[in-house]
Amino acid sequence: MTLIPYQGQLVTGRLWRDFFENAPASAAIRANVKDTKDAYIVEAELPGVKKEDITLICEKGVLTISAKIIGEQDTDQGRYIRKERVQGDLTRRFVLEDIDEENISAKLENGILHVTLPKKRPQEKHIDIK
């Protein structure tokens, strides 16, 4: 293998440093999931995303958050030489137990999607004594 100098550095050294020091953030939707007595609360980071571009589906205990993030394109005003902000279609799934799927609520505030998934109340079963 031959190493080629590039502006006083070896190409492999520059690539290694760029990869680890300047790597873009993960393309996953980052989220916190809180378990309270009555509900699960999911707080997902979706900065700059409009609520019209978010889809929430809960089916059989699986919450799916999907978002479409549209990035800016190169224009006559200039072109990008580095793009680290995530763009495209993102999806994240959460498996949660005993969710009351009929009463889920969600709101988007300051780039944070708050989804409240109420827990099903345990059914009391009365037993007749014979």
C-alpha positions in Angstrom: 0.0 0.0 0.0 1.3 3.4 -0.9 0.5 6.5 1.2 0.0 9.7 -0.7 0.9 13.0 1.0 -1.8 15.6 0.9 -1.0 19.2 2.0 1.7 18.0 4.4 -0.5 15.1 5.8 -1.0 11.6 4.8 -4.4 11.0 3.1 -5.2 8.1 5.4 -4.5 10.2 8.5 -6.8 12.9 7.3 -9.6 10.5 6.5 -9.2 8.8 9.9 -9.4 12.1 11.7 -12.3 13.4 9.6 -14.3 10.2 10.2 -14.0 10.2 14.0 -13.7 13.9 14.9 -16.3 15.3 12.4 -18.6 12.3 12.0 -22.3 13.4 11.5 -24.8 12.6 14.2 -26.7 9.4 14.0 -29.6 9.4 11.5 -31.9 7.9 14.1 -34.6 9.9 15.9 -33.2 10.5 19.4 -35.8 10.0 22.2 -36.4 9.5 25.9 -39.1 7.1 27.1 -40.5 7.6 30.6 -42.5 5.0 32.4 -45.0 6.6 34.9 -47.7 5.0 37.0 -50.4 5.7 34.4 -48.6 6.1 31.1 -45.5 5.9 29.0 -44.2 9.3 27.8 -42.0 9.4 24.6 -40.1 12.6 24.0 -38.5 12.5 20.5 -36.2 15.2 19.1 -37.4 16.5 15.7 -35.9 19.9 15.3 -37.2 21.9 12.4 -39.8 19.3 11.4 -43.4 20.5 10.9 -46.2 18.5 12.4 -47.6 17.9 8.9 -44.4 15.9 8.2 -44.7 13.6 11.2 -46.7 10.3 11.2 -47.6 8.4 14.4 -49.0 4.9 14.3 -49.6 2.7 17.3 -50.6 -0.9 16.6 -50.4 -3.9 18.9 -48.2 -2.2 21.4 -45.7 -0.8 18.8 -45.4 3.0 18.5 -43.9 4.1 15.1 -42.7 7.6 14.7 -41.9 8.6 11.1 -40.7 12.0 9.9 -39.7 13.6 6.6 -36.9 16.0 7.0 -36.3 18.2 3.9 -32.9 19.8 3.7 -31.9 22.9 1.9 -30.4 22.5 -1.6 -27.5 24.3 -3.3 -28.5 27.5 -4.9 -27.0 30.4 -6.8 -26.2 31.9 -3.4 -23.8 29.2 -2.6 -23.2 25.5 -2.4 -22.7 23.2 0.6 -19.2 21.9 1.2 -20.3 19.8 4.2 -23.8 18.7 5.3 -24.1 17.1 8.8 -27.7 17.8 9.5 -29.9 14.8 8.9 -32.4 14.9 6.0 -34.6 12.3 4.4 -37.1 9.9 5.9 -36.6 8.8 9.5 -38.4 6.1 11.4 -38.2 4.9 15.0 -40.2 2.2 16.7 -40.9 1.6 20.4 -42.4 -1.6 21.8 -44.5 -1.0 24.9 -46.8 -3.2 26.8 -50.5 -2.7 27.8 -51.2 0.5 25.9 -54.7 2.0 25.8 -54.4 2.8 22.0 -57.7 4.7 21.9 -56.5 7.5 24.2 -53.0 8.3 22.9 -52.2 12.0 22.7 -49.3 13.9 21.1 -48.0 17.5 20.8 -45.0 19.1 19.1 -43.3 21.9 21.1 -39.9 23.5 20.3 -38.7 20.6 18.2 -39.7 18.0 20.7 -42.5 15.5 20.0 -44.3 14.5 23.2 -46.4 11.4 22.9 -48.4 10.2 25.9 -49.5 6.5 25.8 -51.9 5.7 28.6 -51.6 2.3 30.1 -54.6 -0.1 30.2 -56.2 -0.3 33.6 -56.2 -3.9 34.9 -59.6 -5.5 34.6 -61.0 -6.6 37.9 -62.6 -10.0 37.6 -65.3 -10.7 40.2 -65.5 -14.3 41.3 -68.8 -15.6 42.4 -68.6 -17.8 45.5 -70.8 -21.0 45.2 
